Structure formats: C-alpha cells, structure tokens
C-alpha cells in the first residue's frame, strides 16, 4: 500500500528537494503555480511552488523508508503531528493534479472575471456592508481596491476579494 507524506523543505529549495527525492527512486509531487509579479518595473510571470516550502512524497509501505527523504538535499524535515508523520489523503493529490493545466502541469489563479475596472460593485463586510463602489483594480491574488464615495469624498479601500461582488450579484 502506498501513502503520501508531506515534506517541509528549506526556504526556496522546493525544486532542489523534489529533484533529489526523485533521483533516489521516490515519487515526489511539487505543485507549481504561475504568478504574475513585477521585476525591474515590468510585469512578468514566474513559476513558484503552490505551497511554499512544501512538497509531497509517496512511499510504498514496508519497502521504502522516510529516512533517505529526511536527509535529502533541500529537505528540512517530514511533517509530523506528535510522533506520527502527516499522511496526505490520495484524493488531495488527485484533486490537485486534476486542477493543473494539462499541457504545462502548472496551476493558475483564476480571478473574478466579472470584476472589471469601472464596474459597480457591492461590499459585504463590516463596516462597509451593503455599500456600493467602483472596482478599480486587483491588488495581488486575494485583494482588490474599490473606490468608495464616503462623506462627499472618494476613498480607495483595499479589501479581500471574497467581500466584493458585482452590484447586481448580491
């Protein structure tokens, strides 16, 4: 029987750990994400670990040991809860792989495509619950900036994306 384990890597060494674990004959899975960011003032896409400092390793119980994994270059340790190693359900790995792009094997963050610059939005978090504003832009993967008219002046508010929806959707 095989089981998936969670491996904690050294900072920014996920790829190194993944390659070294694979070279030793283990099956390793490193989910990767395409992330947009700025580099020298230009917008570029970089490939990074979906879970920074973590990867998954599958072992055949009884025939493979975690000891070589723990001592692999780039690995900090195998995640434990008390004395027991963290076992990841195979369904989690299957679901992660199902969400990858088929051609590249990469994950992409999907934003709320309904939010376009200038669109009227409604907020659903205190203290702005029920207020309407104008969507200005995304601020990272999970936050947006909304322009609100408060006390006769316009103010930019940065909010988590889950609290913002098109005005007609709420």
Helices and strands as residue ranges (DSSP letters): E 2-9, H 14-23, E 27-29, E 32-39, E 42-49, E 54-60, H 67-70, E 75-78, E 80-81, E 84-85, E 87-88, H 90-98, E 106-108, E 120-123, E 132-138, E 143-150, E 153-160, G 161-163, E 164-166
